[in-house]
Amino acid sequence: MKTLLLLLLLGNLAMVGCEFVAGAATGALATGAGYEINAKRQMDRLDDDYRRERISRREYERRRSQIERGSIVY
């Protein structure tokens, strides 16, 4: 009886641990996606500013490198 109770307890703890890991992974993925969406918007605005000659080539390259350093996609 004690062995069965111990197995049930350990099984329950394992399930809770998996739920925590899955929740943490989902949260990390959502946060990462949010950062990448923001980087895409910044890059689009930067390209638009450069095309409309609002910023110089030097400023464009400087800001582009900042966005690339903070992004996985770019």
CHARMM internal coordinates of N, CA and C (Angstrom, degrees):
IC EDIT
DIST 1 N 1 CA 1.4470
DIST 1 CA 1 C 1.5320
ANGL 1 N 1 CA 1 C 111.22
DIST 1 C 2 N 1.3643
ANGL 1 CA 1 C 2 N 115.66
DIHE 1 N 1 CA 1 C 2 N -43.21
DIST 2 N 2 CA 1.4572
ANGL 1 C 2 N 2 CA 119.25
DIHE 1 CA 1 C 2 N 2 CA 179.68
DIST 2 CA 2 C 1.5279
ANGL 2 N 2 CA 2 C 111.15
DIHE 1 C 2 N 2 CA 2 C -65.00
DIST 2 C 3 N 1.3058
ANGL 2 CA 2 C 3 N 116.50
DIHE 2 N 2 CA 2 C 3 N -36.58
DIST 3 N 3 CA 1.4641
ANGL 2 C 3 N 3 CA 120.93
DIHE 2 CA 2 C 3 N 3 CA 179.78
DIST 3 CA 3 C 1.5246
ANGL 3 N 3 CA 3 C 110.50
DIHE 2 C 3 N 3 CA 3 C -65.54
DIST 3 C 4 N 1.3037
ANGL 3 CA 3 C 4 N 116.69
DIHE 3 N 3 CA 3 C 4 N -43.21
DIST 4 N 4 CA 1.4598
ANGL 3 C 4 N 4 CA 121.11
DIHE 3 CA 3 C 4 N 4 CA 178.55
DIST 4 CA 4 C 1.5217
ANGL 4 N 4 CA 4 C 110.95
DIHE 3 C 4 N 4 CA 4 C -63.06
DIST 4 C 5 N 1.3075
ANGL 4 CA 4 C 5 N 116.85
DIHE 4 N 4 CA 4 C 5 N -42.99
DIST 5 N 5 CA 1.4562
ANGL 4 C 5 N 5 CA 121.98
DIHE 4 CA 4 C 5 N 5 CA 178.35
DIST 5 CA 5 C 1.5262
ANGL 5 N 5 CA 5 C 110.90
DIHE 4 C 5 N 5 CA 5 C -63.20
DIST 5 C 6 N 1.3174
ANGL 5 CA 5 C 6 N 117.12
DIHE 5 N 5 CA 5 C 6 N -41.32
DIST 6 N 6 CA 1.4586
ANGL 5 C 6 N 6 CA 121.98
DIHE 5 CA 5 C 6 N 6 CA 178.16
DIST 6 CA 6 C 1.5273
ANGL 6 N 6 CA 6 C 111.07
DIHE 5 C 6 N 6 CA 6 C -64.18
DIST 6 C 7 N 1.3204
ANGL 6 CA 6 C 7 N 117.38
DIHE 6 N 6 CA 6 C 7 N -42.55
DIST 7 N 7 CA 1.4647
ANGL 6 C 7 N 7 CA 121.31
DIHE 6 CA 6 C 7 N 7 CA 178.12
DIST 7 CA 7 C 1.5280
ANGL 7 N 7 CA 7 C 111.83
DIHE 6 C 7 N 7 CA 7 C -63.39
DIST 7 C 8 N 1.3176
ANGL 7 CA 7 C 8 N 116.91
DIHE 7 N 7 CA 7 C 8 N -41.38
DIST 8 N 8 CA 1.4601
ANGL 7 C 8 N 8 CA 120.45
DIHE 7 CA 7 C 8 N 8 CA 177.78
DIST 8 CA 8 C 1.5210
ANGL 8 N 8 CA 8 C 111.44
DIHE 7 C 8 N 8 CA 8 C -64.47
DIST 8 C 9 N 1.3184
ANGL 8 CA 8 C 9 N 116.78
DIHE 8 N 8 CA 8 C 9 N -40.99
DIST 9 N 9 CA 1.4593
ANGL 8 C 9 N 9 CA 121.45
DIHE 8 CA 8 C 9 N 9 CA 178.63
DIST 9 CA 9 C 1.5257
ANGL 9 N 9 CA 9 C 111.02
DIHE 8 C 9 N 9 CA 9 C -63.79
DIST 9 C 10 N 1.3219
ANGL 9 CA 9 C 10 N 117.46
DIHE 9 N 9 CA 9 C 10 N -46.24
DIST 10 N 10 CA 1.4679
ANGL 9 C 10 N 10 CA 121.37
DIHE 9 CA 9 C 10 N 10 CA 179.10
DIST 10 CA 10 C 1.5242
ANGL 10 N 10 CA 10 C 111.35
DIHE 9 C 10 N 10 CA 10 C -64.68
DIST 10 C 11 N 1.3069
ANGL 10 CA 10 C 11 N 117.08
DIHE 10 N 10 CA 10 C 11 N -38.94
DIST 11 N 11 CA 1.4682
ANGL 10 C 11 N 11 CA 120.70
DIHE 10 CA 10 C 11 N 11 CA 177.26
DIST 11 CA 11 C 1.5171
ANGL 11 N 11 CA 11 C 111.35
DIHE 10 C 11 N 11 CA 11 C -63.21
DIST 11 C 12 N 1.3234
ANGL 11 CA 11 C 12 N 116.05
DIHE 11 N 11 CA 11 C 12 N -40.21
DIST 12 N 12 CA 1.4637
ANGL 11 C 12 N 12 CA 120.46
DIHE 11 CA 11 C 12 N 12 CA 178.52
DIST 12 CA 12 C 1.5230
ANGL 12 N 12 CA 12 C 110.92
DIHE 11 C 12 N 12 CA 12 C -65.07
DIST 12 C 13 N 1.3179
ANGL 12 CA 12 C 13 N 117.86
DIHE 12 N 12 CA 12 C 13 N -42.27
DIST 13 N 13 CA 1.4616
ANGL 12 C 13 N 13 CA 121.39
DIHE 12 CA 12 C 13 N 13 CA 178.50
DIST 13 CA 13 C 1.5253
ANGL 13 N 13 CA 13 C 111.44
DIHE 12 C 13 N 13 CA 13 C -63.77
DIST 13 C 14 N 1.3203
ANGL 13 CA 13 C 14 N 116.94
DIHE 13 N 13 CA 13 C 14 N -38.23
DIST 14 N 14 CA 1.4640
ANGL 13 C 14 N 14 CA 120.68
DIHE 13 CA 13 C 14 N 14 CA 178.94
DIST 14 CA 14 C 1.5254
ANGL 14 N 14 CA 14 C 110.66
DIHE 13 C 14 N 14 CA 14 C -64.50
DIST 14 C 15 N 1.3273
ANGL 14 CA 14 C 15 N 117.28
DIHE 14 N 14 CA 14 C 15 N -39.61
DIST 15 N 15 CA 1.4629
ANGL 14 C 15 N 15 CA 120.92
DIHE 14 CA 14 C 15 N 15 CA 179.87
DIST 15 CA 15 C 1.5233
ANGL 15 N 15 CA 15 C 111.13
DIHE 14 C 15 N 15 CA 15 C -66.43
DIST 15 C 16 N 1.3170
ANGL 15 CA 15 C 16 N 117.49
DIHE 15 N 15 CA 15 C 16 N -40.93
DIST 16 N 16 CA 1.4565
ANGL 15 C 16 N 16 CA 121.80
DIHE 15 CA 15 C 16 N 16 CA 179.14
DIST 16 CA 16 C 1.5227
ANGL 16 N 16 CA 16 C 109.35
DIHE 15 C 16 N 16 CA 16 C -64.43
DIST 16 C 17 N 1.3177
ANGL 16 CA 16 C 17 N 117.36
DIHE 16 N 16 CA 16 C 17 N -41.13
DIST 17 N 17 CA 1.4547
ANGL 16 C 17 N 17 CA 121.57
DIHE 16 CA 16 C 17 N 17 CA 178.34
DIST 17 CA 17 C 1.5193
ANGL 17 N 17 CA 17 C 111.96
DIHE 16 C 17 N 17 CA 17 C -61.73
DIST 17 C 18 N 1.3169
ANGL 17 CA 17 C 18 N 117.12
DIHE 17 N 17 CA 17 C 18 N -40.68
DIST 18 N 18 CA 1.4701
ANGL 17 C 18 N 18 CA 121.22
DIHE 17 CA 17 C 18 N 18 CA 178.83
DIST 18 CA 18 C 1.5244
ANGL 18 N 18 CA 18 C 110.81
DIHE 17 C 18 N 18 CA 18 C -66.05
DIST 18 C 19 N 1.3072
ANGL 18 CA 18 C 19 N 117.03
DIHE 18 N 18 CA 18 C 19 N -39.63
DIST 19 N 19 CA 1.4616
ANGL 18 C 19 N 19 CA 120.46
DIHE 18 CA 18 C 19 N 19 CA 178.45
DIST 19 CA 19 C 1.5266
ANGL 19 N 19 CA 19 C 110.61
DIHE 18 C 19 N 19 CA 19 C -62.67
DIST 19 C 20 N 1.3362
ANGL 19 CA 19 C 20 N 116.06
DIHE 19 N 19 CA 19 C 20 N -40.63
DIST 20 N 20 CA 1.4586
ANGL 19 C 20 N 20 CA 120.32
DIHE 19 CA 19 C 20 N 20 CA 179.31
DIST 20 CA 20 C 1.5281
ANGL 20 N 20 CA 20 C 110.32
DIHE 19 C 20 N 20 CA 20 C -64.13
DIST 20 C 21 N 1.3097
ANGL 20 CA 20 C 21 N 117.13
DIHE 20 N 20 CA 20 C 21 N -45.46
DIST 21 N 21 CA 1.4696
ANGL 20 C 21 N 21 CA 121.20
DIHE 20 CA 20 C 21 N 21 CA -178.98
DIST 21 CA 21 C 1.5298
ANGL 21 N 21 CA 21 C 110.03
DIHE 20 C 21 N 21 CA 21 C -63.72
DIST 21 C 22 N 1.3210
ANGL 21 CA 21 C 22 N 117.05
DIHE 21 N 21 CA 21 C 22 N -43.22
DIST 22 N 22 CA 1.4704
ANGL 21 C 22 N 22 CA 120.24
DIHE 21 CA 21 C 22 N 22 CA 179.39
DIST 22 CA 22 C 1.5278
ANGL 22 N 22 CA 22 C 110.40
DIHE 21 C 22 N 22 CA 22 C -64.74
DIST 22 C 23 N 1.3005
ANGL 22 CA 22 C 23 N 117.61
DIHE 22 N 22 CA 22 C 23 N -40.35
DIST 23 N 23 CA 1.4649
ANGL 22 C 23 N 23 CA 120.98
DIHE 22 CA 22 C 23 N 23 CA 178.57
DIST 23 CA 23 C 1.5160
ANGL 23 N 23 CA 23 C 111.42
DIHE 22 C 23 N 23 CA 23 C -66.00
DIST 23 C 24 N 1.3221
ANGL 23 CA 23 C 24 N 116.89
DIHE 23 N 23 CA 23 C 24 N -40.76
DIST 24 N 24 CA 1.4667
ANGL 23 C 24 N 24 CA 120.75
DIHE 23 CA 23 C 24 N 24 CA 179.04
DIST 24 CA 24 C 1.5230
ANGL 24 N 24 CA 24 C 110.39
DIHE 23 C 24 N 24 CA 24 C -66.38
DIST 24 C 25 N 1.3247
ANGL 24 CA 24 C 25 N 117.12
DIHE 24 N 24 CA 24 C 25 N -41.00
DIST 25 N 25 CA 1.4635
ANGL 24 C 25 N 25 CA 120.70
DIHE 24 CA 24 C 25 N 25 CA 179.35
DIST 25 CA 25 C 1.5295
ANGL 25 N 25 CA 25 C 110.85
DIHE 24 C 25 N 25 CA 25 C -65.11
DIST 25 C 26 N 1.3065
ANGL 25 CA 25 C 26 N 117.09
DIHE 25 N 25 CA 25 C 26 N -40.49
DIST 26 N 26 CA 1.4658
ANGL 25 C 26 N 26 CA 120.85
DIHE 25 CA 25 C 26 N 26 CA 178.33
DIST 26 CA 26 C 1.5255
ANGL 26 N 26 CA 26 C 110.54
DIHE 25 C 26 N 26 CA 26 C -64.82
DIST 26 C 27 N 1.3082
ANGL 26 CA 26 C 27 N 117.20
DIHE 26 N 26 CA 26 C 27 N -42.26
DIST 27 N 27 CA 1.4633
ANGL 26 C 27 N 27 CA 121.27
DIHE 26 CA 26 C 27 N 27 CA 178.00
DIST 27 CA 27 C 1.5126
ANGL 27 N 27 CA 27 C 112.14
DIHE 26 C 27 N 27 CA 27 C -63.36
DIST 27 C 28 N 1.3166
ANGL 27 CA 27 C 28 N 116.90
DIHE 27 N 27 CA 27 C 28 N -42.27
DIST 28 N 28 CA 1.4679
ANGL 27 C 28 N 28 CA 121.06
DIHE 27 CA 27 C 28 N 28 CA 178.75
DIST 28 CA 28 C 1.5212
ANGL 28 N 28 CA 28 C 110.76
DIHE 27 C 28 N 28 CA 28 C -65.10
DIST 28 C 29 N 1.3112
ANGL 28 CA 28 C 29 N 116.85
DIHE 28 N 28 CA 28 C 29 N -40.30
DIST 29 N 29 CA 1.4706
ANGL 28 C 29 N 29 CA 121.06
DIHE 28 CA 28 C 29 N 29 CA 178.76
DIST 29 CA 29 C 1.5282
ANGL 29 N 29 CA 29 C 110.71
DIHE 28 C 29 N 29 CA 29 C -64.62
DIST 29 C 30 N 1.3030
ANGL 29 CA 29 C 30 N 117.53
DIHE 29 N 29 CA 29 C 30 N -43.58
DIST 30 N 30 CA 1.4608
ANGL 29 C 30 N 30 CA 121.14
DIHE 29 CA 29 C 30 N 30 CA 179.65
DIST 30 CA 30 C 1.5291
ANGL 30 N 30 CA 30 C 111.11
DIHE 29 C 30 N 30 CA 30 C -65.14
DIST 30 C 31 N 1.3295
ANGL 30 CA 30 C 31 N 116.65
DIHE 30 N 30 CA 30 C 31 N -39.86
DIST 31 N 31 CA 1.4611
ANGL 30 C 31 N 31 CA 120.25
DIHE 30 CA 30 C 31 N 31 CA 178.31
DIST 31 CA 31 C 1.5177
ANGL 31 N 31 CA 31 C 110.72
DIHE 30 C 31 N 31 CA 31 C -65.06
DIST 31 C 32 N 1.3206
ANGL 31 CA 31 C 32 N 116.58
DIHE 31 N 31 CA 31 C 32 N -44.06
DIST 32 N 32 CA 1.4621
ANGL 31 C 32 N 32 CA 121.16
DIHE 31 CA 31 C 32 N 32 CA 178.30
DIST 32 CA 32 C 1.5212
ANGL 32 N 32 CA 32 C 111.91
DIHE 31 C 32 N 32 CA 32 C -61.52
DIST 32 C 33 N 1.3219
ANGL 32 CA 32 C 33 N 116.06
DIHE 32 N 32 CA 32 C 33 N -40.94
DIST 33 N 33 CA 1.4646
ANGL 32 C 33 N 33 CA 119.87
DIHE 32 CA 32 C 33 N 33 CA 178.35
DIST 33 CA 33 C 1.5242
ANGL 33 N 33 CA 33 C 110.46
DIHE 32 C 33 N 33 CA 33 C -64.28
DIST 33 C 34 N 1.3088
ANGL 33 CA 33 C 34 N 116.96
DIHE 33 N 33 CA 33 C 34 N -38.42
DIST 34 N 34 CA 1.4670
ANGL 33 C 34 N 34 CA 120.46
DIHE 33 CA 33 C 34 N 34 CA 178.03
DIST 34 CA 34 C 1.5153
ANGL 34 N 34 CA 34 C 111.91
DIHE 33 C 34 N 34 CA 34 C -61.98
DIST 34 C 35 N 1.3237
ANGL 34 CA 34 C 35 N 116.75
DIHE 34 N 34 CA 34 C 35 N -42.29
DIST 35 N 35 CA 1.4620
ANGL 34 C 35 N 35 CA 120.54
DIHE 34 CA 34 C 35 N 35 CA 178.15
DIST 35 CA 35 C 1.5302
ANGL 35 N 35 CA 35 C 111.25
DIHE 34 C 35 N 35 CA 35 C -64.63
DIST 35 C 36 N 1.3190
ANGL 35 CA 35 C 36 N 116.74
DIHE 35 N 35 CA 35 C 36 N -40.63
DIST 36 N 36 CA 1.4672
ANGL 35 C 36 N 36 CA 119.77
DIHE 35 CA 35 C 36 N 36 CA -178.51
DIST 36 CA 36 C 1.5362
ANGL 36 N 36 CA 36 C 111.22
DIHE 35 C 36 N 36 CA 36 C -69.32
DIST 36 C 37 N 1.3180
ANGL 36 CA 36 C 37 N 117.29
DIHE 36 N 36 CA 36 C 37 N -36.59
DIST 37 N 37 CA 1.4640
ANGL 36 C 37 N 37 CA 120.04
DIHE 36 CA 36 C 37 N 37 CA 176.71
DIST 37 CA 37 C 1.5208
ANGL 37 N 37 CA 37 C 109.79
DIHE 36 C 37 N 37 CA 37 C -64.18
DIST 37 C 38 N 1.3255
ANGL 37 CA 37 C 38 N 116.66
DIHE 37 N 37 CA 37 C 38 N -41.12
DIST 38 N 38 CA 1.4583
ANGL 37 C 38 N 38 CA 121.01
DIHE 37 CA 37 C 38 N 38 CA 177.98
DIST 38 CA 38 C 1.5340
ANGL 38 N 38 CA 38 C 110.24
DIHE 37 C 38 N 38 CA 38 C -64.43
DIST 38 C 39 N 1.3182
ANGL 38 CA 38 C 39 N 117.70
DIHE 38 N 38 CA 38 C 39 N -41.92
DIST 39 N 39 CA 1.4689
ANGL 38 C 39 N 39 CA 121.35
DIHE 38 CA 38 C 39 N 39 CA 178.65
DIST 39 CA 39 C 1.5301
ANGL 39 N 39 CA 39 C 110.34
DIHE 38 C 39 N 39 CA 39 C -62.62
DIST 39 C 40 N 1.3309
ANGL 39 CA 39 C 40 N 117.23
DIHE 39 N 39 CA 39 C 40 N -39.44
DIST 40 N 40 CA 1.4749
ANGL 39 C 40 N 40 CA 121.16
DIHE 39 CA 39 C 40 N 40 CA 178.47
DIST 40 CA 40 C 1.5277
ANGL 40 N 40 CA 40 C 110.42
DIHE 39 C 40 N 40 CA 40 C -62.65
DIST 40 C 41 N 1.3261
ANGL 40 CA 40 C 41 N 116.63
DIHE 40 N 40 CA 40 C 41 N -44.19
DIST 41 N 41 CA 1.4637
ANGL 40 C 41 N 41 CA 120.27
DIHE 40 CA 40 C 41 N 41 CA 179.04
DIST 41 CA 41 C 1.5263
ANGL 41 N 41 CA 41 C 111.29
DIHE 40 C 41 N 41 CA 41 C -62.99
DIST 41 C 42 N 1.3311
ANGL 41 CA 41 C 42 N 115.87
DIHE 41 N 41 CA 41 C 42 N -43.31
DIST 42 N 42 CA 1.4620
ANGL 41 C 42 N 42 CA 119.70
DIHE 41 CA 41 C 42 N 42 CA 178.92
DIST 42 CA 42 C 1.5296
ANGL 42 N 42 CA 42 C 110.81
DIHE 41 C 42 N 42 CA 42 C -62.47
DIST 42 C 43 N 1.3197
ANGL 42 CA 42 C 43 N 116.62
DIHE 42 N 42 CA 42 C 43 N -41.99
DIST 43 N 43 CA 1.4656
ANGL 42 C 43 N 43 CA 120.55
DIHE 42 CA 42 C 43 N 43 CA -179.76
DIST 43 CA 43 C 1.5288
ANGL 43 N 43 CA 43 C 110.49
DIHE 42 C 43 N 43 CA 43 C -65.73
DIST 43 C 44 N 1.3254
ANGL 43 CA 43 C 44 N 117.72
DIHE 43 N 43 CA 43 C 44 N -40.23
DIST 44 N 44 CA 1.4708
ANGL 43 C 44 N 44 CA 121.02
DIHE 43 CA 43 C 44 N 44 CA 177.45
DIST 44 CA 44 C 1.5211
ANGL 44 N 44 CA 44 C 111.07
DIHE 43 C 44 N 44 CA 44 C -62.95
DIST 44 C 45 N 1.3369
ANGL 44 CA 44 C 45 N 116.86
DIHE 44 N 44 CA 44 C 45 N -43.74
DIST 45 N 45 CA 1.4684
ANGL 44 C 45 N 45 CA 120.61
DIHE 44 CA 44 C 45 N 45 CA 177.64
DIST 45 CA 45 C 1.5231
ANGL 45 N 45 CA 45 C 111.23
DIHE 44 C 45 N 45 CA 45 C -63.37
DIST 45 C 46 N 1.3094
ANGL 45 CA 45 C 46 N 115.94
DIHE 45 N 45 CA 45 C 46 N -40.77
DIST 46 N 46 CA 1.4575
ANGL 45 C 46 N 46 CA 120.83
DIHE 45 CA 45 C 46 N 46 CA 179.40
DIST 46 CA 46 C 1.5231
ANGL 46 N 46 CA 46 C 111.08
DIHE 45 C 46 N 46 CA 46 C -63.67
DIST 46 C 47 N 1.3289
ANGL 46 CA 46 C 47 N 117.12
DIHE 46 N 46 CA 46 C 47 N -45.52
DIST 47 N 47 CA 1.4686
ANGL 46 C 47 N 47 CA 120.76
DIHE 46 CA 46 C 47 N 47 CA 177.42
DIST 47 CA 47 C 1.5269
ANGL 47 N 47 CA 47 C 111.34
DIHE 46 C 47 N 47 CA 47 C -60.71
DIST 47 C 48 N 1.3179
ANGL 47 CA 47 C 48 N 115.93
DIHE 47 N 47 CA 47 C 48 N -41.32
DIST 48 N 48 CA 1.4643
ANGL 47 C 48 N 48 CA 120.61
DIHE 47 CA 47 C 48 N 48 CA 178.85
DIST 48 CA 48 C 1.5340
ANGL 48 N 48 CA 48 C 111.20
DIHE 47 C 48 N 48 CA 48 C -63.83
DIST 48 C 49 N 1.3242
ANGL 48 CA 48 C 49 N 116.67
DIHE 48 N 48 CA 48 C 49 N -44.69
DIST 49 N 49 CA 1.4697
ANGL 48 C 49 N 49 CA 120.46
DIHE 48 CA 48 C 49 N 49 CA 177.89
DIST 49 CA 49 C 1.5223
ANGL 49 N 49 CA 49 C 111.25
DIHE 48 C 49 N 49 CA 49 C -60.53
DIST 49 C 50 N 1.3055
ANGL 49 CA 49 C 50 N 116.51
DIHE 49 N 49 CA 49 C 50 N -41.04
DIST 50 N 50 CA 1.4681
ANGL 49 C 50 N 50 CA 119.41
DIHE 49 CA 49 C 50 N 50 CA -179.42
DIST 50 CA 50 C 1.5322
ANGL 50 N 50 CA 50 C 111.27
DIHE 49 C 50 N 50 CA 50 C -68.67
DIST 50 C 51 N 1.3284
ANGL 50 CA 50 C 51 N 116.18
DIHE 50 N 50 CA 50 C 51 N -43.23
DIST 51 N 51 CA 1.4697
ANGL 50 C 51 N 51 CA 120.05
DIHE 50 CA 50 C 51 N 51 CA 178.73
DIST 51 CA 51 C 1.5265
ANGL 51 N 51 CA 51 C 111.95
DIHE 50 C 51 N 51 CA 51 C -61.43
DIST 51 C 52 N 1.3200
ANGL 51 CA 51 C 52 N 116.75
DIHE 51 N 51 CA 51 C 52 N -36.90
DIST 52 N 52 CA 1.4701
ANGL 51 C 52 N 52 CA 120.85
DIHE 51 CA 51 C 52 N 52 CA -179.89
DIST 52 CA 52 C 1.5261
ANGL 52 N 52 CA 52 C 112.67
DIHE 51 C 52 N 52 CA 52 C -86.56
DIST 52 C 53 N 1.3341
ANGL 52 CA 52 C 53 N 115.30
DIHE 52 N 52 CA 52 C 53 N 7.58
DIST 53 N 53 CA 1.4638
ANGL 52 C 53 N 53 CA 123.35
DIHE 52 CA 52 C 53 N 53 CA 176.92
DIST 53 CA 53 C 1.5298
ANGL 53 N 53 CA 53 C 112.88
DIHE 52 C 53 N 53 CA 53 C 59.57
DIST 53 C 54 N 1.3192
ANGL 53 CA 53 C 54 N 116.42
DIHE 53 N 53 CA 53 C 54 N 37.05
DIST 54 N 54 CA 1.4636
ANGL 53 C 54 N 54 CA 121.38
DIHE 53 CA 53 C 54 N 54 CA 175.55
DIST 54 CA 54 C 1.5311
ANGL 54 N 54 CA 54 C 111.26
DIHE 53 C 54 N 54 CA 54 C -84.65
DIST 54 C 55 N 1.3421
ANGL 54 CA 54 C 55 N 115.72
DIHE 54 N 54 CA 54 C 55 N -23.57
DIST 55 N 55 CA 1.4641
ANGL 54 C 55 N 55 CA 120.51
DIHE 54 CA 54 C 55 N 55 CA 179.23
DIST 55 CA 55 C 1.5270
ANGL 55 N 55 CA 55 C 108.92
DIHE 54 C 55 N 55 CA 55 C -130.91
DIST 55 C 56 N 1.3384
ANGL 55 CA 55 C 56 N 115.44
DIHE 55 N 55 CA 55 C 56 N 157.57
DIST 56 N 56 CA 1.4623
ANGL 55 C 56 N 56 CA 120.74
DIHE 55 CA 55 C 56 N 56 CA 179.59
DIST 56 CA 56 C 1.5338
ANGL 56 N 56 CA 56 C 110.59
DIHE 55 C 56 N 56 CA 56 C -80.40
DIST 56 C 57 N 1.3190
ANGL 56 CA 56 C 57 N 115.14
DIHE 56 N 56 CA 56 C 57 N 168.18
DIST 57 N 57 CA 1.4653
ANGL 56 C 57 N 57 CA 120.78
DIHE 56 CA 56 C 57 N 57 CA 178.18
DIST 57 CA 57 C 1.5353
ANGL 57 N 57 CA 57 C 110.10
DIHE 56 C 57 N 57 CA 57 C -62.39
DIST 57 C 58 N 1.3070
ANGL 57 CA 57 C 58 N 116.28
DIHE 57 N 57 CA 57 C 58 N -39.38
DIST 58 N 58 CA 1.4627
ANGL 57 C 58 N 58 CA 120.96
DIHE 57 CA 57 C 58 N 58 CA -179.81
DIST 58 CA 58 C 1.5312
ANGL 58 N 58 CA 58 C 110.96
DIHE 57 C 58 N 58 CA 58 C -63.31
DIST 58 C 59 N 1.3196
ANGL 58 CA 58 C 59 N 116.73
DIHE 58 N 58 CA 58 C 59 N -46.09
DIST 59 N 59 CA 1.4690
ANGL 58 C 59 N 59 CA 121.18
DIHE 58 CA 58 C 59 N 59 CA 177.97
DIST 59 CA 59 C 1.5243
ANGL 59 N 59 CA 59 C 110.21
DIHE 58 C 59 N 59 CA 59 C -63.55
DIST 59 C 60 N 1.3219
ANGL 59 CA 59 C 60 N 117.10
DIHE 59 N 59 CA 59 C 60 N -40.18
DIST 60 N 60 CA 1.4677
ANGL 59 C 60 N 60 CA 122.29
DIHE 59 CA 59 C 60 N 60 CA 178.41
DIST 60 CA 60 C 1.5314
ANGL 60 N 60 CA 60 C 110.05
DIHE 59 C 60 N 60 CA 60 C -58.93
DIST 60 C 61 N 1.3147
ANGL 60 CA 60 C 61 N 117.04
DIHE 60 N 60 CA 60 C 61 N -49.51
DIST 61 N 61 CA 1.4602
ANGL 60 C 61 N 61 CA 121.25
DIHE 60 CA 60 C 61 N 61 CA -178.55
DIST 61 CA 61 C 1.5315
ANGL 61 N 61 CA 61 C 111.66
DIHE 60 C 61 N 61 CA 61 C -64.24
DIST 61 C 62 N 1.3263
ANGL 61 CA 61 C 62 N 117.08
DIHE 61 N 61 CA 61 C 62 N -39.99
DIST 62 N 62 CA 1.4634
ANGL 61 C 62 N 62 CA 121.14
DIHE 61 CA 61 C 62 N 62 CA 179.38
DIST 62 CA 62 C 1.5229
ANGL 62 N 62 CA 62 C 111.28
DIHE 61 C 62 N 62 CA 62 C -63.32
DIST 62 C 63 N 1.3200
ANGL 62 CA 62 C 63 N 116.75
DIHE 62 N 62 CA 62 C 63 N -48.41
DIST 63 N 63 CA 1.4692
ANGL 62 C 63 N 63 CA 120.50
DIHE 62 CA 62 C 63 N 63 CA -178.88
DIST 63 CA 63 C 1.5180
ANGL 63 N 63 CA 63 C 111.51
DIHE 62 C 63 N 63 CA 63 C -69.32
DIST 63 C 64 N 1.3293
ANGL 63 CA 63 C 64 N 116.81
DIHE 63 N 63 CA 63 C 64 N -34.98
DIST 64 N 64 CA 1.4600
ANGL 63 C 64 N 64 CA 120.52
DIHE 63 CA 63 C 64 N 64 CA 178.53
DIST 64 CA 64 C 1.5311
ANGL 64 N 64 CA 64 C 110.58
DIHE 63 C 64 N 64 CA 64 C -64.04
DIST 64 C 65 N 1.3252
ANGL 64 CA 64 C 65 N 116.64
DIHE 64 N 64 CA 64 C 65 N -41.90
DIST 65 N 65 CA 1.4708
ANGL 64 C 65 N 65 CA 119.21
DIHE 64 CA 64 C 65 N 65 CA 179.55
DIST 65 CA 65 C 1.5329
ANGL 65 N 65 CA 65 C 110.71
DIHE 64 C 65 N 65 CA 65 C -65.79
DIST 65 C 66 N 1.3350
ANGL 65 CA 65 C 66 N 117.86
DIHE 65 N 65 CA 65 C 66 N -34.10
DIST 66 N 66 CA 1.4731
ANGL 65 C 66 N 66 CA 120.32
DIHE 65 CA 65 C 66 N 66 CA 176.51
DIST 66 CA 66 C 1.5153
ANGL 66 N 66 CA 66 C 111.35
DIHE 65 C 66 N 66 CA 66 C -64.21
DIST 66 C 67 N 1.3116
ANGL 66 CA 66 C 67 N 116.15
DIHE 66 N 66 CA 66 C 67 N -42.95
DIST 67 N 67 CA 1.4678
ANGL 66 C 67 N 67 CA 120.27
DIHE 66 CA 66 C 67 N 67 CA 179.57
DIST 67 CA 67 C 1.5347
ANGL 67 N 67 CA 67 C 109.75
DIHE 66 C 67 N 67 CA 67 C -65.62
DIST 67 C 68 N 1.3279
ANGL 67 CA 67 C 68 N 117.09
DIHE 67 N 67 CA 67 C 68 N -42.25
DIST 68 N 68 CA 1.4675
ANGL 67 C 68 N 68 CA 121.23
DIHE 67 CA 67 C 68 N 68 CA -179.27
DIST 68 CA 68 C 1.5158
ANGL 68 N 68 CA 68 C 111.66
DIHE 67 C 68 N 68 CA 68 C -64.11
DIST 68 C 69 N 1.3199
ANGL 68 CA 68 C 69 N 118.57
DIHE 68 N 68 CA 68 C 69 N -37.23
DIST 69 N 69 CA 1.4714
ANGL 68 C 69 N 69 CA 120.83
DIHE 68 CA 68 C 69 N 69 CA 179.13
DIST 69 CA 69 C 1.5205
ANGL 69 N 69 CA 69 C 111.81
DIHE 68 C 69 N 69 CA 69 C -66.24
DIST 69 C 70 N 1.3104
ANGL 69 CA 69 C 70 N 118.40
DIHE 69 N 69 CA 69 C 70 N -30.13
DIST 70 N 70 CA 1.4638
ANGL 69 C 70 N 70 CA 121.38
DIHE 69 CA 69 C 70 N 70 CA -178.53
DIST 70 CA 70 C 1.5036
ANGL 70 N 70 CA 70 C 114.02
DIHE 69 C 70 N 70 CA 70 C -93.20
DIST 70 C 71 N 1.3325
ANGL 70 CA 70 C 71 N 117.57
DIHE 70 N 70 CA 70 C 71 N 4.87
DIST 71 N 71 CA 1.4623
ANGL 70 C 71 N 71 CA 120.46
DIHE 70 CA 70 C 71 N 71 CA -174.82
DIST 71 CA 71 C 1.5154
ANGL 71 N 71 CA 71 C 110.88
DIHE 70 C 71 N 71 CA 71 C -125.04
DIST 71 C 72 N 1.2922
ANGL 71 CA 71 C 72 N 116.30
DIHE 71 N 71 CA 71 C 72 N 147.99
DIST 72 N 72 CA 1.4618
ANGL 71 C 72 N 72 CA 121.66
DIHE 71 CA 71 C 72 N 72 CA 175.14
DIST 72 CA 72 C 1.5251
ANGL 72 N 72 CA 72 C 110.09
DIHE 71 C 72 N 72 CA 72 C -85.96
DIST 72 C 73 N 1.3115
ANGL 72 CA 72 C 73 N 117.48
DIHE 72 N 72 CA 72 C 73 N -35.01
DIST 73 N 73 CA 1.4656
ANGL 72 C 73 N 73 CA 122.41
DIHE 72 CA 72 C 73 N 73 CA -174.76
DIST 73 CA 73 C 1.5084
ANGL 73 N 73 CA 73 C 112.27
DIHE 72 C 73 N 73 CA 73 C -74.70
DIST 73 C 74 N 1.3296
ANGL 73 CA 73 C 74 N 118.02
DIHE 73 N 73 CA 73 C 74 N -42.85
DIST 74 N 74 CA 1.4668
ANGL 73 C 74 N 74 CA 121.02
DIHE 73 CA 73 C 74 N 74 CA -175.30
DIST 74 CA 74 C 1.4775
ANGL 74 N 74 CA 74 C 111.79
DIHE 73 C 74 N 74 CA 74 C -84.30
END
COOR INIT
IC SEED 1 N 1 CA 1 C
IC BUILD
